[in-house]
Amino acid sequence: MLNERIIEKFIGAYDKVYNTLGNGFLEKVDENTMGIELRKGGLKVKGKIFHSFIRTRF
């Protein structure tokens, strides 16, 4: 159950970032914005952990 909630928060944050920014931004912009959204959702973020998900989602 905990993993499902984390995944839901992560996908929700990703969708919000992608729908707001679209594609074509530099990686750093995507990473920073994603980190902000994940922290808003109560998750702790460290480095480039989610980089491959961000780049392979679409």
C-alpha positions, 0 to 999 in steps of 0.5 A: 500500500505504501508503495502504491501511494508513493507511485500515485504521488510520483505520477501525479507530480509528473503529470502536473509538471508535464502538463504545465511545462510540456516537453522541450525543456532542458533536463535540469528544468525538468528535474528541478520542477519535478523535485519541487512537485514531489516535495510539495506532495510530501516526498523526500527527493535526492539527486537524479533518482527519477531521471530515467522515468522522466525521460522515458514516460512519453 
